[in-house]
């Protein structure tokens, strides 16, 4: 994808999402130097930002694909092939590296599960808590199951010639949103999550409870394609800044450790809706000149690699190995050694992600062109999402 094909506003949202994720994962390096209240203040729910944005981008591809008069199983297979070449090679490489490192060193925190097959099948958190090992993988499993399962009912319905596919899609979107929301309420009524740890693993980080975040992005894609006048009006600054205010409100509510009612019933829905409110305006922001714009686009481009390596590979593998061996160089820094560690964490994450993207992720993504050639492929639906 060339720079001219990118939408800067969406790159900005993606960059913000990955920056707050990496910031949160590296916070423990600097926590001895700064108050924890100050450190946690900027941490938005970056993963939900990713979910809604991904649902919007992939939703545009999917909707244009299924709306084609020749939509069939082959076109759906091409859609999957393009998604898999974009996401799976990077994921499997990083996962395998982390496993090999744990086996070689025999020293891994958090410990590696005895059975790693679920990680390769994205089934480690379908309807049960995600293991602490390779914590980033929980959201990737949700994304992959979204790619796999959401289009199948649409393919089936498309064969029924008497049904209006657009109307069914509208109902389908709201059914998924309602189903996910009601399922979370049901799980809360059963388990009564009374702390953030249980809420994270029992509600926030499971495949079956989070499909609504991605489908809300698909809702945005639906409106942007089939109700463009509404989408343009939704780009009003009042709606955009209301979305920002909701995200900040959510941040403030999550700062309270005992605010479980909000977390159990409202947090996941509010963050997703707030993110959706940002998209109409951001999707019209085509470019930002200058070095700041280039830096934001760069972070957006390498964001997937950053997400994969920043915690399990950098923070939990490389940094624990490297820091004890560098202490004889850093001891003169005294109380500032934690800031140096935090800086190195960011340097390793960005530099490693740039290399991973250039020499592996990008070449593997280009390979998909060999398997998705044809007159009508999902790739032609919305080039900016590639």
C-alpha positions in Angstrom: 0.0 0.0 0.0 1.5 3.3 -0.9 1.3 6.4 1.3 -1.2 8.0 -1.1 -3.7 5.1 -0.6 -3.8 5.4 3.2 -6.4 7.3 5.3 -4.4 9.3 7.8 -7.3 9.5 10.3 -7.5 5.7 10.5 -3.7 5.5 10.8 -3.9 7.9 13.7 -6.5 5.8 15.5 -4.4 2.7 15.0 -1.2 4.5 16.1 -2.9 5.7 19.3 -4.2 2.2 20.0 -0.8 0.6 19.8 0.9 3.3 21.7 -1.4 3.0 24.7 -1.1 -0.8 24.6 2.8 -0.7 24.6 2.8 2.1 27.2 0.7 0.0 29.5 2.8 -3.2 29.0 6.0 -1.3 29.7 4.7 0.6 32.7 6.3 -1.7 35.3 9.8 -0.8 34.1 9.3 2.8 35.3 6.8 2.4 38.1 9.4 2.7 40.9 10.1 6.2 39.8 6.7 7.7 39.3 3.3 7.5 41.2 1.2 4.6 39.9 -1.9 7.0 39.6 0.0 9.2 37.2 1.3 6.2 35.2 -2.1 4.6 34.7 -4.0 7.8 33.7 -3.2 7.7 30.0 -4.1 4.0 29.4 -7.1 3.8 27.2 -8.6 0.5 26.1 -6.3 0.2 23.0 -7.5 -3.3 22.1 -11.1 -2.2 21.8 -9.9 0.7 19.5 -8.3 -2.0 17.4 -11.4 -4.2 17.4 -13.8 -1.5 16.1 -11.3 -0.2 13.6 -10.6 -3.7 12.3 -14.4 -4.4 12.1 -14.8 -1.2 10.0 -12.0 -1.9 7.6 -12.7 -5.6 7.1 -16.4 -4.9 7.1 -16.1 -2.7 4.0 -14.2 -5.5 2.2 -16.7 -8.1 3.3 -19.8 -6.1 2.5 -18.6 -5.2 -1.0 -17.7 -8.8 -1.5 -21.1 -10.3 -0.5 -23.0 -7.6 -2.3 -21.4 -8.7 -5.6 -23.9 -10.5 -7.8 -21.4 -13.4 -8.3 -20.7 -13.8 -4.5 -19.9 -17.4 -3.8 -17.8 -19.8 -1.7 -14.7 -19.1 -3.8 -14.8 -15.4 -3.2 -15.2 -16.0 0.5 -12.2 -18.4 0.4 -10.2 -15.6 -1.2 -11.3 -13.2 1.5 -10.0 -15.7 4.1 -6.8 -16.3 2.3 -6.0 -12.6 2.2 -6.8 -12.2 5.9 -4.7 -15.3 6.8 -1.6 -14.2 4.8 -1.9 -10.8 6.6 -2.2 -12.1 10.1 -1.1 -15.7 10.6 2.6 -15.8 9.5 3.6 -13.0 11.9 1.6 -14.6 14.7 2.9 -18.1 14.2 6.5 -16.8 13.9 6.4 -14.8 17.2 4.5 -17.6 19.0 7.1 -20.2 17.9 10.0 -17.9 18.9 8.5 -17.4 22.4 8.0 -21.2 22.8 11.5 -22.0 21.7 13.0 -19.4 24.0 11.0 -20.8 27.0 12.1 -24.4 26.2 15.8 -23.4 25.7 16.1 -21.3 28.8 13.7 -23.2 31.0 12.9 -20.0 32.7 9.6 -18.3 31.7 7.3 -16.0 33.6 4.4 -16.4 33.1 4.9 -20.2 32.7 4.2 -21.9 29.4 1.2 -24.2 29.3 1.8 -27.9 28.8 -0.4 -28.0 25.7 0.3 -25.2 23.2 -1.9 -26.5 20.4 -4.8 -24.3 21.3 -2.6 -21.2 20.6 -2.0 -22.5 17.1 -5.8 -23.1 16.6 -6.8 -19.8 18.4 -8.9 -21.8 20.8 -7.2 -20.9 24.0 -9.9 -18.5 25.1 -13.0 -19.4 23.1 -15.3 -19.6 26.2 -12.8 -19.9 29.0 -10.0 -17.7 30.6 -7.0 -17.1 28.5 -3.7 -18.4 30.0 -1.3 -15.7 31.1 1.4 -17.0 28.7 1.6 -14.8 25.5 -1.1 -12.5 26.8 -1.4 -10.6 23.6 -2.9 -13.7 21.8 -6.3 -13.3 23.4 -7.3 -10.5 21.1 -5.9 -12.2 18.1 -8.0 -15.2 18.7 -11.1 -13.0 18.8 -10.1 -11.3 15.5 -9.5 -14.7 13.7 -12.8 -16.1 14.8 -14.5 -13.0 13.6 -12.9 -13.4 10.2 -13.9 -17.0 10.1 -17.4 -17.1 11.5 -19.1 -13.8 10.7 -19.2 -14.3 6.8 -20.5 -17.8 6.8 -24.2 -17.0 7.6 -24.0 -14.3 5.0 -22.9 -16.8 2.4 -25.8 -19.1 3.3 -28.4 -16.3 3.2 -27.0 -15.0 -0.1 -28.2 -18.3 -1.7 -31.8 -17.5 -0.8 -32.8 -15.3 -3.7 -36.0 -14.0 -2.0 -34.2 -12.5 0.9 -32.9 -8.9 0.9 -29.2 -9.4 1.8 -28.8 -5.8 2.9 -31.7 -6.0 5.2 -30.5 -9.3 6.6 -27.1 -7.8 7.2 -28.7 -5.0 9.2 -30.5 -7.5 11.4 -27.5 -9.7 11.7 -25.3 -6.9 13.0 -27.8 -6.0 15.7 -28.3 -9.7 16.6 -24.6 -10.1 17.2 -24.4 -6.9 19.3 -27.4 -7.9 21.3 -26.3 -11.5 21.7 -22.8 -10.5 23.0 -24.2 -8.0 25.4 -26.8 -10.4 26.8 -24.2 -13.1 27.1 -22.0 -10.8 29.2 -24.9 -9.9 31.5 -25.7 -13.6 31.8 -22.1 -14.5 32.7 -22.0 -11.7 35.3 -25.2 -13.0 36.9 -23.6 -16.5 37.2 -20.1 -15.6 38.2 -20.5 -12.2 39.8 -17.1 -10.9 38.9 -16.0 -8.8 41.8 -12.4 -7.8 40.9 -10.6 -6.7 37.7 -8.6 -9.9 37.4 -11.6 -12.1 37.2 -13.4 -9.6 34.9 -10.5 -9.5 32.5 -10.2 -13.3 32.2 -13.8 -14.2 32.6 -15.5 -11.4 30.5 -13.1 -9.1 28.6 -10.8 -11.6 27.1 -13.0 -14.4 25.7 -14.0 -14.9 22.0 -17.7 -15.4 22.7 -18.1 -12.2 24.7 -16.4 -9.7 22.4 -17.8 -10.1 18.9 -19.9 -7.0 19.4 -16.8 -4.7 19.4 -15.9 -5.9 15.9 -19.4 -6.0 14.6 -19.9 -2.4 15.7 -17.1 -1.6 13.2 -19.0 -3.5 10.6 -22.1 -1.4 11.4 -19.9 1.7 10.6 -18.9 0.0 7.4 -22.5 -0.7 6.5 -23.6 2.9 7.1 -20.6 4.3 5.3 -21.3 2.2 2.2 -25.1 2.2 2.0 -26.1 5.4 3.9 -23.4 7.8 2.9 -25.4 10.9 3.8 -25.8 9.7 7.4 -22.1 8.8 7.6 -21.1 12.3 6.4 -23.4 13.9 9.0 -22.0 11.6 11.7 -18.6 13.2 11.0 -19.8 16.4 12.8 -17.3 17.6 15.3 -19.9 17.3 18.1 -20.2 13.5 17.5 -16.4 13.1 17.3 -15.7 15.0 20.5 -18.5 13.2 22.2 -16.8 10.0 21.4 -13.5 11.3 22.8 -15.4 12.4 25.9 -16.9 8.9 26.3 -13.4 7.3 26.0 -12.1 9.7 28.7 -15.1 9.0 30.9 -14.5 5.2 30.5 -10.8 5.8 31.5 -11.9 7.7 34.6 -14.4 5.0 35.6 -11.8 2.2 35.2 -9.4 3.9 37.5 -11.6 3.0 40.4 -10.7 -0.5 41.5 -14.1 -1.2 43.2 -16.3 0.1 40.3 -17.2 -3.4 39.2 -20.8 -2.6 38.2 -19.6 -0.3 35.5 -17.0 -2.8 34.3 -19.5 -5.7 34.3 -22.4 -4.0 32.5 -21.2 -0.9 30.6 -17.5 -0.6 30.0 -17.0 -2.9 27.0 -20.1 -1.5 25.2 -19.3 2.2 25.9 -15.7 1.9 24.7 -16.8 0.3 21.5 -19.6 2.8 20.8 -17.3 5.7 21.6 -14.7 4.4 19.1 -17.4 4.0 16.4 -18.3 7.7 17.0 -14.8 8.7 16.0 -14.7 6.8 12.7 -16.9 9.1 10.5 -14.6 12.1 11.0 -11.3 10.1 11.1 -12.2 8.3 7.8 -12.3 11.6 5.9 -8.9 12.8 7.2 -6.8 11.8 4.2 -3.3 13.0 5.0 -1.1 15.0 7.4 2.0 16.5 5.9 5.3 16.8 7.8 7.4 14.6 10.0 4.7 14.1 12.6 2.3 12.7 10.0 5.0 10.4 8.7 5.9 9.2 12.2 2.2 8.4 12.9 1.8 6.5 9.6 5.0 4.6 10.3 3.8 3.5 13.7 0.5 2.5 12.2 2.2 0.4 9.5 4.2 -1.6 12.0 1.5 -1.7 14.7 0.7 -5.4 14.2 4.3 -6.4 14.7 4.5 -4.0 17.7 1.5 -5.6 19.2 2.9 -9.1 18.8 6.4 -8.6 20.2 6.1 -5.8 22.8 5.1 -7.8 25.8 5.8 -11.5 25.5 9.0 -11.2 23.4 10.4 -7.9 24.5 9.2 -7.2 28.0 9.0 -10.8 29.3 11.8 -12.4 27.3 14.5 -10.1 26.0 14.5 -7.5 28.8 14.7 -9.9 31.7 17.7 -11.6 29.9 19.4 -8.4 28.9 19.1 -6.1 31.9 21.0 -8.2 34.5 23.9 -8.4 32.0 23.9 -4.6 31.5 23.7 -3.5 35.1 27.5 -3.0 35.3 27.0 -0.4 32.6 23.9 1.2 34.1 24.7 1.3 37.8 26.1 4.8 37.7 22.6 6.0 36.7 21.3 5.3 40.2 17.6 6.0 40.5 17.3 6.7 36.8 18.0 3.2 35.8 14.3 2.4 35.5 13.8 5.2 33.0 16.7 3.8 30.9 15.1 0.4 31.0 11.8 1.9 29.9 13.5 3.7 27.1 15.2 0.5 25.9 11.9 -1.3 26.0 10.4 1.2 23.5 13.6 1.2 21.4 13.6 -2.6 21.2 9.9 -2.7 20.4 9.9 -0.1 17.6 13.2 -1.3 16.1 12.3 -5.0 16.3 8.8 -4.3 14.9 10.2 -2.3 12.0 12.6 -5.2 11.1 9.9 -7.8 11.5 7.5 -5.8 9.3 10.1 -5.1 6.5 11.7 -8.5 6.3 8.9 -10.9 7.2 5.4 -9.4 7.6 5.4 -7.4 4.4 6.9 -10.1 2.1 4.4 -12.7 3.6 1.5 -10.3 3.0 2.6 -9.9 -0.7 2.5 -13.6 -1.2 -1.3 -13.6 -0.9 -1.5 -12.0 -4.4 -0.5 -15.3 -5.8 -3.6 -17.0 -4.3 -6.2 -14.3 -4.7 -6.0 -13.4 -8.4 -9.2 -13.1 -10.4 -11.7 -10.7 -11.8 -13.4 -10.0 -8.6 -11.6 -10.5 -5.3 -12.1 -8.9 -1.8 -8.8 -7.0 -2.4 -10.6 -4.8 -5.0 -13.3 -3.8 -2.6 -11.4 -1.3 -0.5 -7.7 -1.0 -1.2 -6.9 1.1 1.9 -7.6 -1.8 4.2 -4.9 -4.0 2.8 
